[in-house]
Amino acid sequence: MKNLTMTIRFPVVFGLFAALFSLADAAEPQKAARPNVIFVLCDDLGPGDVGALWQNGRKGKQKFTTPNMDQFAKEGMILSRHYCPAPSCMASRSSLMTGRHQGHCARRNTQFDAEIPDVHTLGSVMSKAGYATAAIGKWGMAGGPHQLSIKPVRGDRSAKTNPSHPTLRGFDYFYGYTAHRDAHYHYPKLGNRPFYDGFVDVTDHLAKCYSTDILTARAKKWIVDHHKAHPKQPFFTYLCYTAPHAGLRIPTTSHLTAKGNYPPGGGLSGGVQWLDDATNGQINTAKGAIDKGMHPEVAHALGDDGQPWPDHARRHATMVRRIDDALADLIQLLKDLEIDERTLVVLTSDNGTLREGGLDNVGSYRPDYLDTFGRYDGTKLDLWEGGVRMPTIVRWPSVIKAGSQSASASQFHDWMATFCDLSGVPVPAVSDGVSIVPTLTGKGEQARGIVYTELLVRGRTQNYLEFEPSRRGRPHGQMQSVLIGDYKGIRVDVKGHRDVFEVYHTLKDPKETTNLAGQSEAPTQKQFQAAVLRSRRIDPLSKRPYDNALIPPVTGITTRPGLVRKEFPGPFDWVPQFGNRTPSGRKIVKGLAVTTGAQQFAGYLRVPKSGVYHFALTTNGKAVARLHDALLIDADSQYKTGAKALSGKIALRAGLHPLRINCLAPGNAPGLSLEWQAPGGEMKPIPHAQFCTEGRLAQQPVPDPNQKQPKKTRELLDTLNKWDKETARK
C-alpha cells in the first residue's frame, strides 16, 4: 500500500493546497459485506500497557503481561501510528463521535461534560445505515446542569437535564456513566456515583459491581439479545471502559484463584454474565470482597531492586489485565454466536497514560515504574508521542490479515469515514476524516488525511529519567502539532503564531530525539505555520494565541474565471463527501450556478485585501462549504432552509484561497448563494469575478524518462502527477 505524502522541498506543492480537497474526498465506498462493529475505547490506556506493543520486550522484572491483547494483535492488525485528537478525554471523545479533528470540533480542550451539538455522530450515521446501535460505558458529553459535578448528583435524568444524552445523538441504547468525573469511580455504588440505564439511575442495583465487569456483561447481554431478535441486522457497539483511569480500584475476589481472577470460559456460558437480578448486583462477579481481587501475576511481584512492587503499580496492572480478560470474553461471545468472521473489533485508548493523584481513597499512580508510556516521551496532557500515539489494534478475521501492521498515520476522526465506508453510506461532508478501509483490507490506495492536534492546559511534562533531558519539566500551556508527510511539527507553550515548531520524523524517530527544524529534508517553519492556519477554525469557547493570524493564500497557480461544477447521482440523506464518485456531469460555470440534485463547486476565491472576513451561505437545500481544509459553513446538520448560515470571523491574507461547496439542491427551487463582508464593508453577494478555477499548473522541469530517479523523487513526482490530474483544467 502506498501512502500519499505531502512534499516538503518543493514550494509548488504547498502552492497546490487544493490537493487537500482530494484527501478529504479520497475513497470510493467499498463493496465489502457490512460487518458488525465493536469499538472498544479504554480510558488512559498507555502505549506501553500492551504486552505485544511494549511490555513483552522490557528487561527485568518490572513488567506485566496482556496475553489476550497479544493474541488479539496476532489475529488482527496493529495501527502503530494512530493518534488521538488531543491528550484529554473530552476532546478525544467529541472528535471521535463527530468525525471532526480539534481544529473544527465543536467541543475542544478540557470542556468536560459539555454538550455536543446535534450534528452527525457515529451513532446517527450507523443508525441511518441500518445498524442497531448501543453506547455502553463512559459518555462524558451529555451536557446539562450537572457538568463537572464533584459531588454525586443522584437520580433519574431527562432530555432537559442531559440534552446530548447518547440516545439523543443517534444511539438506540445507553448504559453507563453520563458524567465525566463519575466515571472515575470504578464501583458506582461504593462511590455513590449515578450510573444510568437510559435516563434511569440504576446505581442502587450495582452493589459490588466493578465497572469493567458490569460494562462487559451489559455489552454481551445487548449483543446476545440483538442477535436473537434480529440476526441479519448488523450492530454497532461503542464500548467505553472507565479503566485504567484513576481511581485505582481493582475487582472483587469472587473468582480469585492462584492463576487468575476472571470467571473462566467466556462467551455465552462463561466469563462475566448478566444475571437480570437487581437485588444481587446484576452480574456474577458482584460478590466476595470488593477492591481485593489483585491479579495473582502481580500480587507478589518483585521489582528490579528486589523489593515488592508498589501498590499503585500492582493495581494498575490488575486493571489492565481485567480489560485484557474482558476482550477475550467478548471475542469468545462472537465465536459462540458464529458472527466472529463478520465482526470488526477496534481496541484503542482516548489518550496516553497519566501520573494521577489518588481518588476514592486509593493511592496515586506513577507511569514510570512500569513505563506505560512505552518507548515514547510524554504522558496524558502532552503532545509528545507518548500522550497522543494510541495503542490501537483492529481485528476482523475474514478481512484483515492476521499479524499485520500498518505505519500509515491516522487519527480518531477517520473512524467516521471508515465506518460510513463499511456500512455503505456516504461520509458527511462536515467530517474531516478519510476512510482507512484500504489500510485494513490491503486493497486500494490509502489516502492520507490530516493529523492535527491542539490542547491548552496547565502543568508540565513529567520529569522522568526515561524522557529526553530537554523535554523534562517543559511547560504545557497552549500546544499544537500537525503532520506534514511523516514530519511532525510541534510547539508547546505557544504565545503567538510565529512561535517556532520543533520538527521530528516520527516514523524513523518515534521518541522525538532529533529536532530537524531548519534541515533541508524537513518542511519549513512557514509551511507548518501555513498548514495549521489552513486546517482549523476559531472557536470562541477555546481561544488560541494564533486565532487572529491571517490565513495565507496559495501561490504558483494560473487561473481562469468560473468554478468547476460536478453533478452526482443521488439521493443522499445528508451533504456527502463525494470522494472518487463518478460525476454525472461536469462543467465550468459562472459563480454558484446551482442545478437540481447533488453537486460540488470547486475552485478558488480571490480575496482582494487582507483582513477579517465574514461569510453567509443561504440555500433552499443543504450545503457545506470549506475554505482550504477549514470548515467554513455547515448548512447541513441543523440547517433551516432559506436561513443564513454564518461563518464567524475568518482572517485572510489577500490572494487565492481554495474553495469547495458540496450541496444538495431541491428539484422545485434550487438556490445557493454565498455572501461576504469584507474588511470595513457590508455583507453582500460575492461578485462572480472573485471565483476562479485552475488553468494549467505552473510548469515544472520534466524529468528525463530514461534517467532513473531516486525513490523519494519518484514518489514526489507520482504525487504531483495525481494532484495535477485532479486539479488542473481538463
Secondary structure, DSSP 8 states (H G I E B T S, - for coil): -------SS-HHHHHTTTHHHHHHT------S---EEEEEEEES--TTSSGGGTGGG--SS-----HHHHHHHHHSEEETTEE-SSSSHHHHHHHHHHT--TTT-SS-TT-TT----SS--HHHHHHHTT-EEEEEEE-----STTTT-SS---S---TTTSTT-GGGTT-SEEEEE-STGGGG-SSHHHHT---EETTEE-GGG-TT--HHHHHHHHHHHHHHHHHHH-TTS-EEEEEEEEEESSS-----STT--SS-SS-SS-TTTSSS-B---GGGTSBTTS-S-TT----HHHHT-B-TTSSB--HHHHHHHHHHHHHHHHHHHHHHHHHHTT-GGGEEEEEEESS----B--BTTB--B-TTTTTTTTTSS--TT--SHHHHEE--EEE-TTTS-TTEEE---EETTHHHHHHHHHHT---BTT------HHHHHS-S-------EEEEEEEEE----TTS-TTTTT-EEEEEEEEEETTEEEEE-S--STT---EEEETTT-TT--S--TT-TTS--HHHHHHHHHHH----TTS--TTTTS-B--B-SEEEEESEEEEEE----SS-B--TT---SEEEEESS----SEEEEEEEEEEE-S-EEEEEEEEESSEEEEEETTEEEEEESTT--TT--EEEEEEEE-SEEEEEEEEEEE-SSS--EEEEEE-TTS-EEE--GGGEEEEEEE-------TTS---HHHHHHHHHHHHHHHHHS--
